[in-house]
């Protein structure tokens, strides 16, 4: 992690307990408070953090990032080492799950376990032929939503709720999360607000080289969590991850879509604590 990069973090639980590091997707609020608190009650030091150009982390130019997926993976490893001398349990959600996969592959000494939530084994863009792509009808409806005034907190919250309804997620949870993201965003500049809400910076990252073919070399306990009704990364993506990572456990949340709902926090925490 460059000396010029600062990552926004939030701590839960006893700082001397084993570390669970939660990579945002892209902001830390992708991880529900209820899950962080459940993991902390289970005897873990939980730290969730914002990726670059998100939340309280260093924001430079989200429309033209000068870093790569590998740099984000290195951030995770350096943050883990800085927080605890022992290897950490690393978890990533959505695009943060891509960061987590590459971090575990590139920095195996830094991590003792891996949890991948609502993600896939390839980068943004064209998907491999054997993986299900975004649901076409859902994406059409999503992209047909008129963009809000990104400097208007209430309009942004309404947009998030409408998008959640299309994706099959809870509109009220999405609205509340969007308001919190808005309040944490360091600038009212529309491009920065949009980057925080939609994670669009990830579509502009250099995510090469591929890493899917390396997954068979992962040698740490791994949990793959996926919503049965995920229309953004359909569940076949999680099934592929669980097949290709040796010994991985797949937990399919029968009532979930793309977001990790508060109602699933206990079940997911129990599975993570069992690794």
N, C-alpha and C positions, 0 to 999 in steps of 0.2 A: 504494500500500500504506500503510495507516494506520500512524502511529508506534507504535500500540499492538499492531501485529501483527508477530510474529517468525516467520520460516519456517525450519524445520529443513532443512539442506542437507548434502550430502556431495560432496566433490571427488575426481576422478580425473584423473591426467595433469598436464601442464604448464599452469600458470595463465596463461601468456602465449600459449598456443595458441588457435585459434578456438574459441568457446564452443558447446557443445551442451548445452542446458538441457532436462532431463527432468522433466516435470510428473507427479507421482504420481497413482495412480488408486485410492485416495486417498493412500496412503502411498508414499514413494519406493521401497519394497521391491517394488512392482509391476514395477520395472525390475531384471532379473537382474544380479548382480555381473558375470557373464561378459560381458554386453553392454557394460556400462560400461567394463570393462577392455579389451575389443576396440576400442571407440571411442577410448579413450585411447592405445592402441598405434598407432592410425591417425593420431595427431597432433592430437587434439582435447582441449580442456579440458572435461571432462564434469562437470556438476553435476546431481545428482538432488535433488529436494526434495519435502517433504510439503505437501499442501494444508492450508488452515486446518482446525482440529479433527481433525488427524491427526498421528501421530508426534510429532516434536519441535517442530512448529509450535504457534502459539498455540491453545490449547483453551479455549473459554469455555462454550458450551452447545450441544453437538452435536445435541440434540433440538429446538432452536429457534434456528437460525442467524440472526443479524441482518445478514447480508451476502448478496450475490447472485452469480450466475454472472459477471456483469460485474466484480464486485470481485475474484474469483479470476483473471479474465483480466488485470486491471490489476496484480495481484500478480506475474504472470508477466512482464509487460513491465517493471515496476519492478525486479524481481530481475535480469532480463537486463541492463538498463542499468547497474545497480549493479556487476555483475560484469565487464562489458567495454563499452568505448565503441563497439565494432563491433556491428552487428546479429548476433543469435544464430540458430543453428539450434534451433528449438523442437520438442520432441516431446511428445506426450501419449498416454497409454494408458487405455483404458476411459473412465471419466468425465473423466479428465485430458485425453483427446482432445477432449472437448467444450470444456474450458477452452482448449485450444490453438487450436481453430478460432476461437473468439471473440476470443482474444488477437491472433491474426494478422489478423483482420478489423478489430478496433478500434484496434490499435496497429501498423500495417504498418511503420512506420519502425524498430521494435525488432527485427524478425526478417528473416533472409535465406533461410530454408528451413523447411520444415514436415514433420514425420513424424507420422502418425496411426495408432495401433495399436489394433485391436480395439474400434473405436468406431463412432459413427453420426452423421448430420447433424442429428439432432433431440434435444431434451432428454428426460430421464426422463419417463415417463408414456405416454399414448396415442401410438402410432406412426403415421406417415403411411401411407395406404393402399397405397402402392407399395413400402414397405419391409417386410422380414420382421420380425415381432415375435419376442420370446423364444419358444423352443420350449416349447409348453404342457406336454407330459409332463415335460420336464426341470424346469420351474419347479414343477410339482406335487410332484415327488419332492424337490426342493430345500427347498420350504417345509414339507414334511412331516417333515423332520428335526427332532427335538426340540432346542430351544435348550440350549446348555451353560450351566453355571455360568461366567459370564464372568470371574469372579475366579480360576478354576482353570485354570492354564496348560496342564496336560496335557489337560483336557477340551476346551479351546478348540482345541488342536492336533488332537485326534481329530475334532472337528466339521469343521474345515477339510479334513482328509483325506477325510472322507465326502462333503463337498460337491464336492471336486475330482473324485472318482470319478464322481459323477453328471454333472458338466459335461464329463467326458472329459479332464480335466487330470491331471497326475501327483500322486497322493496324497502321496508322500514329499516332493516339493518343496513342496507346499501346507502340509504339516504343519510342515516346517522354517521356512517363511516365516511361518506363524502364530506360532510360538514367538518369532521375531525381532521381529515386530510387537508381540506381548505385552510383550516385554522393553523395547521402546522407548516404549510407551504411558505417558504421564506420570502416570497415575492408575489405581488399582485399582477405581475406581468402575465398576460394570457397564455403565452407559450409555456411558461413554467407551471402555471396552474394546470393546464391541460396535460403536461407531461406527468405531473403528480397523480392526476386522477386516472389517466388512461395507460400510463406506462409506455407511451409511444416511443420513448427513447430507445427501447429495446429493438424496435424494428429497424433502427439505424445503426445498430452495433455490428462490428465485424465479429461474427461467431464462428469463424473457421479456425482450425480444421474441425471436421466432424469428430464426435466422441462416441457415438452409439456403438461402434465396433469394438470399443475398449471396455464396455460395461462388464463383459465376462471376466475381466481382471479385478473387479472390485472384491475385496476380501474382508469387508466389515458387515456386521448385521445391518440389514436394510428393511425398512418398512415402506411400502407404497400405499398411499391413501388416495382414493379417487371417488368422486360422486357418481352414482349410477346414472344420473340424469344430466351429466355435464355435456353441454352442447358446444362448448368452445374447444375443449380438448376431450373428445368422447372417450369413454371408459376403456376402449381398446388400447389407448396409449398407455394407460396405467398397467393394463394386462401385459403389454409388451415389455415394459420396464421390469415387472415382476418376473417374467420368464427369463430375461436376459441377464439379470443380476443374480449371481449364485446365492441360493438360499433365501432370497427375498420373500417376505410375507406380503400378500395383497389384502388390504382392507377396503372393501367397497361399501361406501355409505349409501344405503338404499334410498334415503330420503333427500340426498344432497345433489346439487347441480355443480356449478363452477366454483362458488364461494364455499368456504369452510363455515358451516352454520354454528352458532353458539350451542345449539342443541346437541351437536356431535362432540363437543369439547371433552366430555368425560370419557367417551369411547376411544377417541383418538389419543388422549393423554395416557390412558391405560395401555394401549398398544405401544406407544412410544416408550413408556417406562419399562415395558417388558423386554426391550432390546438389550 
